[in-house]
Amino acid sequence: MIAYADRIIEKSLSMQEEKIRIIVVDDHSVVREFLQLILNANERFSVIKACDNGIDAIEQAALLQPDLMLLDINMSPLNGFEVAQKALEQNHL
């Protein structure tokens, strides 16, 4: 994951004027809405999708090709680790 974080930083530095496109994934609506509010308040970030489960998150990552996914760890049917692994394996990030 550290190597992936380095890729994100490198990619964001090369996107000087572009916003970092984020998918927020959490099964609690209050948390999703709070994260969207905080992230969208920063001009460098754009929350392009908010998902309430891992299956939807993987589907949306395939369609939207985000720069970053912010994942809740404790979700079902797929937890955040499983979502991250599948998204990376399928080259959605």
PyRosetta script that sets phi, psi and omega in degrees:
from pyrosetta import init, pose_from_sequence

init()
pose = pose_from_sequence("MIAYADRIIEKSLSMQEEKIRIIVVDDHSVVREFLQLILNANERFSVIKACDNGIDAIEQAALLQPDLMLLDINMSPLNGFEVAQKALEQNHL")
pose.set_psi(1, -30.7)
pose.set_omega(1, 179.2)
pose.set_phi(2, -64.9)
pose.set_psi(2, -41.5)
pose.set_omega(2, 178.0)
pose.set_phi(3, -61.9)
pose.set_psi(3, -37.4)
pose.set_omega(3, 178.3)
pose.set_phi(4, -66.7)
pose.set_psi(4, -41.0)
pose.set_omega(4, 178.0)
pose.set_phi(5, -60.9)
pose.set_psi(5, -39.0)
pose.set_omega(5, 176.9)
pose.set_phi(6, -62.3)
pose.set_psi(6, -39.5)
pose.set_omega(6, 177.8)
pose.set_phi(7, -63.2)
pose.set_psi(7, -40.3)
pose.set_omega(7, 179.4)
pose.set_phi(8, -63.4)
pose.set_psi(8, -44.8)
pose.set_omega(8, 179.5)
pose.set_phi(9, -62.7)
pose.set_psi(9, -45.5)
pose.set_omega(9, 179.3)
pose.set_phi(10, -61.2)
pose.set_psi(10, -43.9)
pose.set_omega(10, 179.6)
pose.set_phi(11, -64.2)
pose.set_psi(11, -41.6)
pose.set_omega(11, -178.8)
pose.set_phi(12, -67.5)
pose.set_psi(12, -33.0)
pose.set_omega(12, 176.8)
pose.set_phi(13, -67.7)
pose.set_psi(13, -32.3)
pose.set_omega(13, 179.7)
pose.set_phi(14, -78.7)
pose.set_psi(14, -13.5)
pose.set_omega(14, -179.3)
pose.set_phi(15, -102.6)
pose.set_psi(15, 51.2)
pose.set_omega(15, -171.7)
pose.set_phi(16, -42.9)
pose.set_psi(16, -44.8)
pose.set_omega(16, -175.4)
pose.set_phi(17, -102.1)
pose.set_psi(17, -12.2)
pose.set_omega(17, -177.5)
pose.set_phi(18, -85.8)
pose.set_psi(18, 146.1)
pose.set_omega(18, 176.4)
pose.set_phi(19, -77.2)
pose.set_psi(19, 150.6)
pose.set_omega(19, 174.7)
pose.set_phi(20, -80.6)
pose.set_psi(20, 119.6)
pose.set_omega(20, -174.7)
pose.set_phi(21, -89.1)
pose.set_psi(21, 123.8)
pose.set_omega(21, -170.6)
pose.set_phi(22, -124.1)
pose.set_psi(22, 139.4)
pose.set_omega(22, 167.0)
pose.set_phi(23, -107.6)
pose.set_psi(23, 125.6)
pose.set_omega(23, 177.7)
pose.set_phi(24, -98.6)
pose.set_psi(24, 130.7)
pose.set_omega(24, -178.0)
pose.set_phi(25, -129.7)
pose.set_psi(25, 114.5)
pose.set_omega(25, 177.5)
pose.set_phi(26, -156.4)
pose.set_psi(26, 140.8)
pose.set_omega(26, -178.8)
pose.set_phi(27, -83.2)
pose.set_psi(27, -1.6)
pose.set_omega(27, 176.4)
pose.set_phi(28, -106.2)
pose.set_psi(28, 118.8)
pose.set_omega(28, -175.1)
pose.set_phi(29, -62.1)
pose.set_psi(29, -36.2)
pose.set_omega(29, -179.9)
pose.set_phi(30, -63.1)
pose.set_psi(30, -41.7)
pose.set_omega(30, 179.4)
pose.set_phi(31, -66.3)
pose.set_psi(31, -45.9)
pose.set_omega(31, 178.5)
pose.set_phi(32, -56.7)
pose.set_psi(32, -48.2)
pose.set_omega(32, -177.9)
pose.set_phi(33, -65.2)
pose.set_psi(33, -39.6)
pose.set_omega(33, 178.6)
pose.set_phi(34, -63.6)
pose.set_psi(34, -46.1)
pose.set_omega(34, 179.8)
pose.set_phi(35, -62.7)
pose.set_psi(35, -41.1)
pose.set_omega(35, 177.1)
pose.set_phi(36, -60.4)
pose.set_psi(36, -45.1)
pose.set_omega(36, -179.4)
pose.set_phi(37, -60.9)
pose.set_psi(37, -47.9)
pose.set_omega(37, -178.8)
pose.set_phi(38, -65.6)
pose.set_psi(38, -46.7)
pose.set_omega(38, -177.2)
pose.set_phi(39, -68.3)
pose.set_psi(39, -42.4)
pose.set_omega(39, -179.0)
pose.set_phi(40, -70.2)
pose.set_psi(40, -15.8)
pose.set_omega(40, 176.5)
pose.set_phi(41, -72.5)
pose.set_psi(41, -18.4)
pose.set_omega(41, 178.8)
pose.set_phi(42, -95.3)
pose.set_psi(42, 126.4)
pose.set_omega(42, -176.0)
pose.set_phi(43, -65.7)
pose.set_psi(43, -13.4)
pose.set_omega(43, 179.8)
pose.set_phi(44, -83.4)
pose.set_psi(44, -15.5)
pose.set_omega(44, -174.4)
pose.set_phi(45, -115.0)
pose.set_psi(45, 150.0)
pose.set_omega(45, 172.5)
pose.set_phi(46, -140.0)
pose.set_psi(46, 115.5)
pose.set_omega(46, 175.2)
pose.set_phi(47, -79.6)
pose.set_psi(47, 112.0)
pose.set_omega(47, -175.3)
pose.set_phi(48, -92.2)
pose.set_psi(48, -15.9)
pose.set_omega(48, 178.9)
pose.set_phi(49, -164.1)
pose.set_psi(49, 146.1)
pose.set_omega(49, 172.4)
pose.set_phi(50, -123.3)
pose.set_psi(50, 128.6)
pose.set_omega(50, -176.7)
pose.set_phi(51, -121.9)
pose.set_psi(51, 149.0)
pose.set_omega(51, -179.3)
pose.set_phi(52, -103.0)
pose.set_psi(52, 3.1)
pose.set_omega(52, 176.6)
pose.set_phi(53, -155.7)
pose.set_psi(53, 163.0)
pose.set_omega(53, -175.7)
pose.set_phi(54, -69.0)
pose.set_psi(54, -33.6)
pose.set_omega(54, -179.3)
pose.set_phi(55, -64.9)
pose.set_psi(55, -46.8)
pose.set_omega(55, 177.1)
pose.set_phi(56, -62.2)
pose.set_psi(56, -38.4)
pose.set_omega(56, -179.2)
pose.set_phi(57, -61.6)
pose.set_psi(57, -42.9)
pose.set_omega(57, 179.5)
pose.set_phi(58, -66.0)
pose.set_psi(58, -41.8)
pose.set_omega(58, 177.9)
pose.set_phi(59, -62.2)
pose.set_psi(59, -44.3)
pose.set_omega(59, -179.5)
pose.set_phi(60, -68.8)
pose.set_psi(60, -35.2)
pose.set_omega(60, 177.2)
pose.set_phi(61, -63.8)
pose.set_psi(61, -38.0)
pose.set_omega(61, 178.2)
pose.set_phi(62, -64.0)
pose.set_psi(62, -39.4)
pose.set_omega(62, -179.1)
pose.set_phi(63, -76.9)
pose.set_psi(63, -41.9)
pose.set_omega(63, -169.4)
pose.set_phi(64, -99.1)
pose.set_psi(64, -16.9)
pose.set_omega(64, 179.5)
pose.set_phi(65, 48.8)
pose.set_psi(65, 65.2)
pose.set_omega(65, -178.4)
pose.set_phi(66, -70.1)
pose.set_psi(66, 163.9)
pose.set_omega(66, 172.8)
pose.set_phi(67, -81.3)
pose.set_psi(67, -27.8)
pose.set_omega(67, -172.6)
pose.set_phi(68, -152.6)
pose.set_psi(68, 143.5)
pose.set_omega(68, 171.6)
pose.set_phi(69, -120.9)
pose.set_psi(69, 128.4)
pose.set_omega(69, 176.3)
pose.set_phi(70, -100.7)
pose.set_psi(70, 112.0)
pose.set_omega(70, -168.1)
pose.set_phi(71, -114.7)
pose.set_psi(71, 135.6)
pose.set_omega(71, 168.1)
pose.set_phi(72, -73.5)
pose.set_psi(72, 140.2)
pose.set_omega(72, -179.3)
pose.set_phi(73, -79.5)
pose.set_psi(73, -43.0)
pose.set_omega(73, -174.3)
pose.set_phi(74, -96.1)
pose.set_psi(74, 85.2)
pose.set_omega(74, 176.5)
pose.set_phi(75, -134.1)
pose.set_psi(75, 164.8)
pose.set_omega(75, 170.1)
pose.set_phi(76, -140.7)
pose.set_psi(76, 154.6)
pose.set_omega(76, 10.1)
pose.set_phi(77, -78.5)
pose.set_psi(77, -19.3)
pose.set_omega(77, 176.1)
pose.set_phi(78, -111.3)
pose.set_psi(78, 133.7)
pose.set_omega(78, 176.1)
pose.set_phi(79, -84.9)
pose.set_psi(79, 173.3)
pose.set_omega(79, -176.5)
pose.set_phi(80, -59.7)
pose.set_psi(80, -36.0)
pose.set_omega(80, 178.3)
pose.set_phi(81, -64.9)
pose.set_psi(81, -42.6)
pose.set_omega(81, 179.8)
pose.set_phi(82, -66.3)
pose.set_psi(82, -39.3)
pose.set_omega(82, 178.0)
pose.set_phi(83, -63.1)
pose.set_psi(83, -46.6)
pose.set_omega(83, 179.6)
pose.set_phi(84, -60.0)
pose.set_psi(84, -45.0)
pose.set_omega(84, -179.5)
pose.set_phi(85, -61.5)
pose.set_psi(85, -47.1)
pose.set_omega(85, -179.4)
pose.set_phi(86, -65.1)
pose.set_psi(86, -41.2)
pose.set_omega(86, -180.0)
pose.set_phi(87, -63.7)
pose.set_psi(87, -41.0)
pose.set_omega(87, 178.4)
pose.set_phi(88, -68.8)
pose.set_psi(88, -43.4)
pose.set_omega(88, 179.5)
pose.set_phi(89, -61.9)
pose.set_psi(89, -35.0)
pose.set_omega(89, -177.4)
pose.set_phi(90, -92.9)
pose.set_psi(90, 8.9)
pose.set_omega(90, 177.6)
pose.set_phi(91, 57.0)
pose.set_psi(91, 40.1)
pose.set_omega(91, 176.9)
pose.set_phi(92, -88.6)
pose.set_psi(92, -8.2)
pose.set_omega(92, 179.1)
pose.set_phi(93, -122.5)
pose.dump_pdb("model.pdb")
